[in-house]
């Protein structure tokens, strides 16, 4: 299957799916809660579906209610029983997590906290992604593991105690433990050693468990977690929009004089990828914030909005418009925003001068080796890009039709590569063809429908 993206800049106003990062956390805490709840989620990606399937496998009852033209409602009945009818042995749970690293790493400690026997069924490159530090620390606290190709067998009751885990491999290890440890019998301490990558995702987890009623103490990178707690989630939750998904249409705006608008975004979110708006502004794009405060619309710059929000504590949703400016190359530290690297690299390809993306080594262990596949994607459409020891070097073409020719891109079964290639069409002199476009359903269902609409708008100009 191939998706054809006509060359040329895009304009328009779009919405994006709900944050799968938030949805994972809300679903887990809801499934471990005391009462039933509803989670309102605009767009169910493959990764979210994987978490739903696995939680149902562990004994929850999560039903999806699709409303035509409205958000999807996930009705959650919590896990009630984790032992068989004899009351003696833990349930056996086959858990199908697809290619979702979040599903796998979050739920391994949850399986132990519930005392279940489980086998995770992994797909794609998921079985190659690192699990060693998480398995090691859980093995020290009562769990047992056996890996057989794409299958990971887990058993044993997770016991409380002192947990020590490195912070520079995956924040998902830490998030999984932070969600699991409050519900086991006794108190625990979680020590995160060394530098911490993707700290914003840990902050998101802390927010999720605290909003679900758990109490976690913190001093530096050490967490004190009282055991025997019970989650008591609100009866209705709304998953906010996904900044990782918003990055693609917003980046299209960096090549558009008329601009691209994404609606319903939370600039006060703890999602680290909201940094995309500041990054685009640093490159030289124009960023405008539209607030609808009590129906009195007000436009302002990003700086003015952030100053106002900090001063007045405003927390409403906003629309963000990005328009073209004189783009210049930047040095981008990717340690906190690794998922943005492919699309940032496309913006860099349309900027004047060099862009260096640094501290991005972890991208080698994603759905693809994202350093290699990002460089390959850019080269396929005529950009000058090379992989460095810890990131990428991109030499920009500085404008539409001045360097990028378009061409055929292999998505490498990586949703972010496929969507970034679509963004690249905005600075190409020829069409871009993406092979394997269906992989975008992992995070952004409906992405190609959005692109088709924008392409029609562009053709009408």
TORPA-294337 format. One record per residue (C-alpha): residue in one letter; residue number from 1; x, y, z. Coordinates in nm, 4 decimals, padded with zeros to 6 digits. Example, Ala and Ser with C-alpha at 12.3 -4.5 7.8 and 13.67 -1.06 7.14 Angstrom:
<rs>
R aa   i       c1       c2       c3
R  a   1  01.2300 -00.4500  00.7800
R  s   2  01.3670 -00.1060  00.7140
</rs>
This chain:
<rs>
R aa   i       c1       c2       c3
R  x   1  00.0000  00.0000  00.0000
R  x   2  00.1257  00.3492 -00.0867
R  x   3 -00.0007  00.6951  00.0067
R  x   4  00.0538  00.9772 -00.2416
R  x   5  00.1026  01.3263 -00.0985
R  x   6  00.0963  01.6021 -00.3601
R  x   7  00.3813  01.8484 -00.3250
R  x   8  00.3226  02.1955 -00.1896
R  x   9  00.2410  02.3670  00.1369
R  x  10 -00.0775  02.3026  00.3336
R  x  11 -00.3276  02.5303  00.4998
R  x  12 -00.6272  02.4514  00.7150
R  x  13 -00.7717  02.3911  01.0587
R  x  14 -00.7622  02.0419  01.2085
R  x  15 -00.8049  01.8518  01.5310
R  x  16 -00.5813  01.5695  01.6531
R  x  17 -00.6477  01.2505  01.8522
R  x  18 -00.6400  01.2195  02.2280
R  x  19 -00.3050  01.1690  02.3960
R  x  20 -00.2243  00.7996  02.4033
R  x  21  00.0245  00.8690  02.6831
R  x  22 -00.2552  01.0040  02.9012
R  x  23 -00.5000  00.7370  02.7863
R  x  24 -00.2661  00.4525  02.8914
R  x  25 -00.2333  00.5968  03.2418
R  x  26 -00.6011  00.6755  03.2844
R  x  27 -00.7039  00.3298  03.1661
R  x  28 -00.4642  00.1547  03.4047
R  x  29 -00.5623  00.3555  03.7113
R  x  30 -00.9308  00.3203  03.6189
R  x  31 -00.8954 -00.0575  03.5813
R  x  32 -00.7343 -00.0744  03.9269
R  x  33 -00.9882  00.1597  04.0856
R  x  34 -01.2719  00.0884  04.3269
R  x  35 -01.5598  00.1990  04.1060
R  x  36 -01.6693  00.2107  03.7453
R  x  37 -01.5763  00.5076  03.5280
R  x  38 -01.6010  00.6525  03.1791
R  x  39 -01.3039  00.7818  02.9826
R  x  40 -01.3780  01.0175  02.6937
R  x  41 -01.1146  00.9616  02.4265
R  x  42 -01.1116  01.1218  02.0811
R  x  43 -00.9478  00.8630  01.8562
R  x  44 -00.8552  00.5098  01.9632
R  x  45 -00.5115  00.4273  01.8280
R  x  46 -00.3658  00.0777  01.8043
R  x  47 -00.1544  00.1414  02.1135
R  x  48 -00.4565  00.2422  02.3213
R  x  49 -00.6464 -00.0609  02.1917
R  x  50 -00.3559 -00.2811  02.3011
R  x  51 -00.3768 -00.1501  02.6579
R  x  52 -00.7541 -00.2045  02.6603
R  x  53 -00.7130 -00.5659  02.5443
R  x  54 -00.4448 -00.6379  02.8031
R  x  55 -00.6420 -00.4862  03.0922
R  x  56 -00.9440 -00.6903  02.9889
R  x  57 -00.7175 -00.9940  02.9868
R  x  58 -00.6269 -00.9180  03.3480
R  x  59 -00.9924 -00.9127  03.4530
R  x  60 -01.1147 -00.5605  03.3825
R  x  61 -01.4235 -00.4984  03.1724
R  x  62 -01.3580 -00.2153  02.9273
R  x  63 -01.6158 -00.1552  02.6574
R  x  64 -01.5835  00.0887  02.3699
R  x  65 -01.8861  00.2943  02.2759
R  x  66 -01.8549  00.4740  01.9442
R  x  67 -02.0796  00.7775  01.8964
R  x  68 -02.1167  00.9002  01.5400
R  x  69 -01.9562  01.2404  01.5097
R  x  70 -01.8616  01.2431  01.8784
R  x  71 -01.5770  01.1251  02.0982
R  x  72 -01.5373  00.7586  02.1840
R  x  73 -01.6407  00.6567  02.5356
R  x  74 -01.4436  00.3848  02.7136
R  x  75 -01.6612  00.2359  02.9888
R  x  76 -01.4356  00.0802  03.2523
R  x  77 -01.5352 -00.1845  03.5046
R  x  78 -01.2343 -00.2419  03.7340
R  x  79 -01.0465 -00.5666  03.7894
R  x  80 -01.2420 -00.7637  04.0516
R  x  81 -01.0755 -01.1037  04.0681
R  x  82 -00.7152 -01.2071  04.0147
R  x  83 -00.7337 -01.5682  04.1308
R  x  84 -00.9192 -01.8663  03.9874
R  x  85 -01.2410 -02.0023  04.1372
R  x  86 -01.0540 -02.2296  04.3760
R  x  87 -00.9054 -01.9177  04.5331
R  x  88 -00.5603 -02.0752  04.5239
R  x  89 -00.3836 -01.9906  04.1969
R  x  90 -00.3464 -01.6678  04.0064
R  x  91 -00.5340 -01.6186  03.6822
R  x  92 -00.3546 -01.6935  03.3587
R  x  93 -00.3672 -01.3981  03.1216
R  x  94 -00.2605 -01.3987  02.7551
R  x  95 -00.1859 -01.0308  02.6883
R  x  96 -00.1643 -00.9043  02.3309
R  x  97  00.0311 -00.5776  02.3393
R  x  98  00.1076 -00.5454  01.9672
R  x  99  00.3973 -00.3060  01.9154
R  x 100  00.3126 -00.0822  02.2112
R  x 101  00.6162 -00.0325  02.4339
R  x 102  00.4087  00.1654  02.6818
R  x 103  00.1560 -00.1158  02.7174
R  x 104  00.4280 -00.3734  02.7787
R  x 105  00.6460 -00.1769  03.0197
R  x 106  00.3566 -00.0299  03.2182
R  x 107  00.1764 -00.3595  03.2614
R  x 108  00.4653 -00.5887  03.3545
R  x 109  00.4769 -00.4440  03.7111
R  x 110  00.0942 -00.4363  03.7203
R  x 111  00.0855 -00.8102  03.6435
R  x 112  00.3137 -00.8654  03.9441
R  x 113  00.1089 -00.6375  04.1680
R  x 114 -00.2021 -00.8405  04.0832
R  x 115 -00.0192 -01.1691  04.1312
R  x 116 -00.1255 -01.2916  03.7878
R  x 117  00.0477 -01.5369  03.5558
R  x 118  00.0705 -01.3751  03.2150
R  x 119  00.2289 -01.4072  02.8752
R  x 120  00.2826 -01.0922  02.6722
R  x 121  00.2529 -01.1383  02.2958
R  x 122  00.4823 -00.8870  02.1255
R  x 123  00.4913 -00.7822  01.7601
R  x 124  00.7369 -00.6054  01.5303
R  x 125  01.0537 -00.4789  01.6983
R  x 126  00.8972 -00.4691  02.0435
R  x 127  01.0786 -00.7821  02.1594
R  x 128  01.4103 -00.6145  02.0691
R  x 129  01.3507 -00.3074  02.2837
R  x 130  01.5305 -00.3121  02.6199
R  x 131  01.3570 -00.4629  02.9217
R  x 132  01.6581 -00.5847  03.1203
R  x 133  01.6694 -00.3251  03.4008
R  x 134  01.2951 -00.3566  03.4661
R  x 135  01.2998 -00.7368  03.4657
R  x 136  01.6060 -00.7416  03.6902
R  x 137  01.4535 -00.5244  03.9612
R  x 138  01.1200 -00.7074  03.9487
R  x 139  01.2980 -01.0425  03.9708
R  x 140  01.4588 -00.9209  04.2934
R  x 141  01.1090 -00.8635  04.4341
R  x 142  00.9261 -01.1891  04.3743
R  x 143  00.8557 -01.2068  04.0005
R  x 144  00.9842 -01.4636  03.7496
R  x 145  01.0331 -01.4204  03.3747
R  x 146  01.0999 -01.6319  03.0698
R  x 147  01.1381 -01.4976  02.7172
R  x 148  01.0700 -01.7115  02.4119
R  x 149  01.1012 -01.5116  02.0910
R  x 150  00.8034 -01.2769  02.0741
R  x 151  00.6575 -01.4120  02.3988
R  x 152  00.7388 -01.2924  02.7511
R  x 153  00.6126 -01.5104  03.0389
R  x 154  00.5639 -01.3408  03.3774
R  x 155  00.4615 -01.4910  03.7101
R  x 156  00.4922 -01.4345  04.0838
R  x 157  00.3598 -01.1840  04.3355
R  x 158  00.5431 -00.8516  04.3352
R  x 159  00.6768 -00.7824  04.6844
R  x 160  00.7413 -00.4439  04.8436
R  x 161  01.0876 -00.3148  04.9310
R  x 162  01.3543 -00.0895  04.7853
R  x 163  01.3618 -00.0675  04.4068
R  x 164  01.6590  00.0855  04.2242
R  x 165  01.6416  00.1499  03.8516
R  x 166  01.8396  00.3658  03.6039
R  x 167  01.6670  00.6747  03.4702
R  x 168  01.8490  00.7007  03.1383
R  x 169  01.7037  00.4023  02.9488
R  x 170  01.3262  00.4363  02.9619
R  x 171  01.0953  00.6494  03.1735
R  x 172  00.8354  00.3779  03.1138
R  x 173  01.0130  00.1526  03.3658
R  x 174  00.9639  00.4179  03.6309
R  x 175  00.6045  00.4918  03.5319
R  x 176  00.5101  00.1238  03.5476
R  x 177  00.6519  00.0925  03.8986
R  x 178  00.4876  00.4151  04.0160
R  x 179  00.1481  00.2809  03.9095
R  x 180  00.2013 -00.0683  04.0548
R  x 181  00.3707 -00.0104  04.3899
R  x 182  00.0863  00.1792  04.5645
R  x 183 -00.1469 -00.1232  04.5374
R  x 184  00.0846 -00.3919  04.6820
R  x 185  00.0756 -00.4799  05.0507
R  x 186  00.3564 -00.2854  05.2149
R  x 187  00.5552  00.0335  05.1737
R  x 188  00.8229  00.0683  04.9053
R  x 189  01.0987  00.3054  04.8003
R  x 190  01.1832  00.3682  04.4356
R  x 191  01.5301  00.5087  04.3690
R  x 192  01.5972  00.6406  04.0179
R  x 193  01.9718  00.6473  03.9549
R  x 194  02.1774  00.8549  03.7130
R  x 195  02.0410  01.1085  03.4655
R  x 196  01.6669  01.0915  03.4004
R  x 197  01.5393  01.0884  03.0422
R  x 198  01.1866  01.2001  02.9445
R  x 199  01.1139  01.3384  03.2915
R  x 200  00.7894  01.4929  03.1657
R  x 201  00.6409  01.1452  03.1187
R  x 202  00.7235  01.0607  03.4810
R  x 203  00.5507  01.3832  03.5867
R  x 204  00.2472  01.2739  03.3847
R  x 205  00.2395  00.9399  03.5683
R  x 206  00.2638  01.1102  03.9063
R  x 207 -00.0234  01.3389  03.8103
R  x 208 -00.2321  01.0388  03.6982
R  x 209 -00.1818  00.8321  04.0149
R  x 210 -00.2312  01.1322  04.2423
R  x 211 -00.5533  01.2297  04.0637
R  x 212 -00.6629  00.8681  04.1171
R  x 213 -00.6136  00.9118  04.4912
R  x 214 -00.2677  00.7625  04.5547
R  x 215 -00.0120  00.9435  04.7691
R  x 216  00.3540  00.9319  04.6646
R  x 217  00.6282  01.1203  04.8448
R  x 218  00.9323  01.2481  04.6601
R  x 219  01.2742  01.3780  04.7529
R  x 220  01.4924  01.4358  04.4487
R  x 221  01.4784  01.1174  04.2414
R  x 222  01.3681  00.8972  04.5306
R  x 223  00.9992  00.8134  04.5714
R  x 224  00.8372  00.6951  04.8950
R  x 225  00.5297  00.4868  04.8215
R  x 226  00.2892  00.3701  05.0894
R  x 227  00.1525  00.0225  05.0200
R  x 228 -00.2065 -00.0969  05.0409
R  x 229 -00.3507  00.2087  04.8706
R  x 230 -00.6584  00.1918  04.6510
R  x 231 -00.7233  00.3963  04.3440
R  x 232 -01.0487  00.5902  04.3440
R  x 233 -01.0723  00.7537  04.0058
R  x 234 -01.3352  01.0088  03.9046
R  x 235 -01.6438  00.8670  03.7371
R  x 236 -01.5767  01.0643  03.4171
R  x 237 -01.2412  01.1593  03.2667
R  x 238 -01.1525  01.3386  02.9425
R  x 239 -00.8239  01.2600  02.7687
R  x 240 -00.6610  01.5787  02.6450
R  x 241 -00.5326  01.6192  02.2880
R  x 242 -00.2016  01.4650  02.1910
R  x 243  00.0873  01.7065  02.1435
R  x 244  00.2951  01.4386  01.9681
R  x 245  00.0260  01.4135  01.7002
R  x 246 -00.0236  01.7912  01.6871
R  x 247  00.3448  01.8289  01.5968
R  x 248  00.2805  01.7090  01.2412
R  x 249  00.0160  01.9588  01.1255
R  x 250  00.1836  02.2362  01.3258
R  x 251  00.5111  02.1642  01.1468
R  x 252  00.3291  02.1777  00.8128
R  x 253  00.2399  02.5323  00.9085
R  x 254  00.6087  02.6260  00.9190
R  x 255  00.6046  02.5978  00.5369
R  x 256  00.2683  02.7718  00.4823
R  x 257  00.2086  03.1451  00.4417
R  x 258 -00.1577  03.1075  00.5344
R  x 259 -00.0792  02.8656  00.8143
R  x 260 -00.2029  02.5511  00.9832
R  x 261 -00.4251  02.5599  01.2921
R  x 262 -00.4715  02.2814  01.5471
R  x 263 -00.7672  02.3225  01.7827
R  x 264 -00.8292  02.2282  02.1452
R  x 265 -00.4707  02.2082  02.2728
R  x 266 -00.3623  02.2503  02.6339
R  x 267 -00.0525  02.4692  02.6602
R  x 268 -00.0431  02.4004  03.0346
R  x 269 -00.0188  02.0259  02.9734
R  x 270  00.2519  01.8128  03.1351
R  x 271  00.3068  01.6485  02.7958
R  x 272  00.6675  01.7212  02.7079
R  x 273  00.5965  01.7348  02.3348
R  x 274  00.4125  02.0658  02.3723
R  x 275  00.7685  02.1942  02.3294
R  x 276  00.7053  02.1697  01.9541
R  x 277  00.5559  02.5204  01.9481
R  x 278  00.8623  02.6728  02.1120
R  x 279  01.0914  02.4769  01.8804
R  x 280  00.9054  02.5955  01.5705
R  x 281  00.9255  02.9525  01.6981
R  x 282  01.2992  02.9128  01.7533
R  x 283  01.3366  02.7966  01.3943
R  x 284  01.1685  03.1194  01.2866
R  x 285  00.8063  03.0181  01.2273
R  x 286  00.5259  03.2460  01.3423
R  x 287  00.3192  03.1019  01.6281
R  x 288 -00.0174  03.2484  01.7243
R  x 289 -00.2429  03.1480  02.0149
R  x 290 -00.6199  03.1918  01.9927
R  x 291 -00.8064  03.1840  02.3235
R  x 292 -01.1827  03.1585  02.3551
R  x 293 -01.2335  03.2873  02.7076
R  x 294 -01.6094  03.3053  02.7717
R  x 295 -01.6587  03.3359  02.3931
R  x 296 -01.4449  03.6483  02.3717
R  x 297 -01.1795  03.5318  02.1285
R  x 298 -00.8360  03.6790  02.1762
R  x 299 -00.5204  03.6322  01.9712
R  x 300 -00.1741  03.6645  02.1174
R  x 301  00.1822  03.5470  02.0770
R  x 302  00.3080  03.2332  02.2471
R  x 303  00.5229  03.4410  02.4839
R  x 304  00.2330  03.6664  02.5840
R  x 305  00.0066  03.3687  02.6454
R  x 306  00.2581  03.1856  02.8620
R  x 307  00.3234  03.4986  03.0665
R  x 308 -00.0507  03.5481  03.1111
R  x 309 -00.1106  03.1858  03.2029
R  x 310  00.1690  03.1942  03.4577
R  x 311  00.0434  03.5170  03.6094
R  x 312 -00.3311  03.4466  03.6074
R  x 313 -00.3367  03.0691  03.6321
R  x 314 -00.5407  03.0327  03.3129
R  x 315 -00.5895  02.6721  03.2104
R  x 316 -00.8308  02.6779  02.9161
R  x 317 -00.7827  02.5052  02.5827
R  x 318 -00.6481  02.7068  02.2925
R  x 319 -00.6090  02.6914  01.9164
R  x 320 -00.2539  02.7170  01.7836
R  x 321 -00.1705  02.8539  01.4378
R  x 322  00.1750  02.8204  01.2841
R  x 323  00.2755  03.0152  00.9732
R  x 324  00.5903  03.0299  00.7661
R  x 325  00.8787  03.2556  00.8611
R  x 326  01.2449  03.2767  00.7738
R  x 327  01.3599  02.9423  00.9080
R  x 328  01.7149  02.9046  01.0339
R  x 329  01.8954  02.5956  01.1559
R  x 330  01.9147  02.5209  01.5284
R  x 331  02.0828  02.2963  01.7822
R  x 332  01.8121  02.0772  01.9348
R  x 333  01.8612  01.8754  02.2543
R  x 334  01.6309  01.5767  02.2047
R  x 335  01.6737  01.4142  02.5462
R  x 336  01.3297  01.5316  02.6655
R  x 337  01.1461  01.5193  02.3306
R  x 338  01.2702  01.2120  02.1399
R  x 339  00.9397  01.1509  01.9600
R  x 340  00.9608  01.4925  01.7927
R  x 341  01.2928  01.4240  01.6206
R  x 342  01.1630  01.2925  01.2843
R  x 343  00.9286  01.5859  01.2226
R  x 344  01.1759  01.8421  01.3603
R  x 345  01.4251  01.7026  01.1113
R  x 346  01.1841  01.7805  00.8281
R  x 347  01.1520  02.1413  00.9482
R  x 348  01.5320  02.1549  00.9623
R  x 349  01.5490  02.0374  00.6005
R  x 350  01.3485  02.3452  00.5019
R  x 351  01.5599  02.5864  00.7070
R  x 352  01.8656  02.7866  00.6168
R  x 353  02.1929  02.6393  00.7424
R  x 354  02.2692  02.3402  00.9583
R  x 355  02.0594  02.1843  01.2311
R  x 356  02.2185  01.9499  01.4811
R  x 357  01.9986  01.7189  01.6848
R  x 358  02.1863  01.5898  01.9872
R  x 359  02.1295  01.3489  02.2781
R  x 360  01.9005  01.1291  02.0683
R  x 361  02.0729  00.7903  02.1044
R  x 362  01.7579  00.6246  02.2408
R  x 363  01.5891  00.6667  01.9034
R  x 364  01.7771  00.3609  01.7809
R  x 365  01.5447  00.1476  01.9938
R  x 366  01.2026  00.2658  01.8778
R  x 367  00.9658  00.1075  01.6220
R  x 368  01.2619  00.1475  01.3886
R  x 369  01.6148  00.2763  01.4347
R  x 370  01.4808  00.6293  01.4089
R  x 371  01.8164  00.7928  01.3555
R  x 372  01.8811  00.5779  01.0481
R  x 373  01.5223  00.5810  00.9216
R  x 374  01.4809  00.9577  00.9679
R  x 375  01.7991  01.0157  00.7685
R  x 376  01.6827  00.7671  00.5025
R  x 377  01.3412  00.9370  00.4795
R  x 378  01.5016  01.2782  00.4301
R  x 379  01.7475  01.1501  00.1718
R  x 380  01.4646  00.9822 -00.0198
R  x 381  01.3074  01.3235 -00.0870
R  x 382  01.6374  01.4948 -00.1640
R  x 383  01.7468  01.6368  00.1719
R  x 384  02.1049  01.6444  00.2982
R  x 385  02.1103  01.4499  00.6265
R  x 386  02.3515  01.2253  00.8092
R  x 387  02.3546  01.0258  01.1306
R  x 388  02.5990  01.1345  01.4021
R  x 389  02.7119  00.9564  01.7173
R  x 390  02.4182  01.0852  01.9216
R  x 391  02.1754  01.2304  01.6695
R  x 392  02.1458  01.3874  01.3275
R  x 393  02.2997  01.6617  01.1163
R  x 394  02.0661  01.8206  00.8593
R  x 395  02.1772  02.0802  00.6054
R  x 396  01.8687  02.2777  00.5089
R  x 397  01.7457  02.3735  00.1635
R  x 398  01.5820  02.6998  00.2839
R  x 399  01.2587  02.7000  00.0899
R  x 400  01.0058  02.5247 -00.1273
R  x 401  01.1458  02.3894 -00.4525
R  x 402  01.5037  02.4957 -00.3804
R  x 403  01.6448  02.1591 -00.2800
R  x 404  01.3942  01.8835 -00.2111
R  x 405  01.2676  01.6931 -00.5120
R  x 406  01.0156  01.4554 -00.3582
R  x 407  01.0223  01.0823 -00.4126
R  x 408  00.9279  00.7492 -00.2605
R  x 409  00.9781  00.6925  00.1126
R  x 410  00.9829  00.3619  00.3003
R  x 411  00.7966  00.4150  00.6294
R  x 412  00.9861  00.1219  00.7887
R  x 413  00.6596  00.0339  00.9708
R  x 414  00.7179  00.3427  01.1869
R  x 415  00.4252  00.5793  01.2301
R  x 416  00.6399  00.8859  01.2968
R  x 417  00.8516  00.8314  00.9868
R  x 418  00.5410  00.7972  00.7686
R  x 419  00.3802  01.1164  00.9044
R  x 420  00.7061  01.3110  00.8837
R  x 421  00.7388  01.2165  00.5178
R  x 422  00.3924  01.3643  00.4614
R  x 423  00.5086  01.6897  00.6243
R  x 424  00.8121  01.6927  00.3933
R  x 425  00.5829  01.7208  00.0895
R  x 426  00.5334  02.0829  00.1927
R  x 427  00.8849  02.1740  00.0769
R  x 428  00.9173  01.9379 -00.2175
R  x 429  00.9012  02.0186 -00.5868
R  x 430  00.7536  01.6762 -00.6610
R  x 431  00.5053  01.4452 -00.4922
R  x 432  00.5975  01.2242 -00.1980
R  x 433  00.4887  00.8589 -00.1977
R  x 434  00.4903  00.6784  00.1370
R  x 435  00.5140  00.3003  00.1326
R  x 436  00.3393  00.1267  00.4243
R  x 437  00.1284  00.4251  00.5373
R  x 438 -00.1103  00.2139  00.7471
R  x 439  00.1401  00.2180  01.0352
R  x 440  00.0106  00.5640  01.1340
R  x 441 -00.2882  00.3943  01.3017
R  x 442 -00.0507  00.3151  01.5889
R  x 443 -00.0873  00.6722  01.7156
R  x 444 -00.2914  00.8870  01.4731
R  x 445 -00.5969  00.7108  01.3292
R  x 446 -00.7368  00.9247  01.0505
R  x 447 -00.4060  01.0916  00.9614
R  x 448 -00.4356  01.0205  00.5892
R  x 449 -00.7969  01.1386  00.5844
R  x 450 -00.6716  01.4644  00.7305
R  x 451 -00.3996  01.4867  00.4669
R  x 452 -00.6477  01.4203  00.1870
R  x 453 -00.8677  01.7028  00.3063
R  x 454 -00.5738  01.9408  00.3254
R  x 455 -00.4573  01.8371 -00.0186
R  x 456 -00.8020  01.9186 -00.1605
R  x 457 -00.7932  02.2598  00.0030
R  x 458 -00.4510  02.3186 -00.1438
R  x 459 -00.5649  02.2142 -00.4919
R  x 460 -00.8536  02.4583 -00.4714
R  x 461 -00.6197  02.7551 -00.4347
</rs>
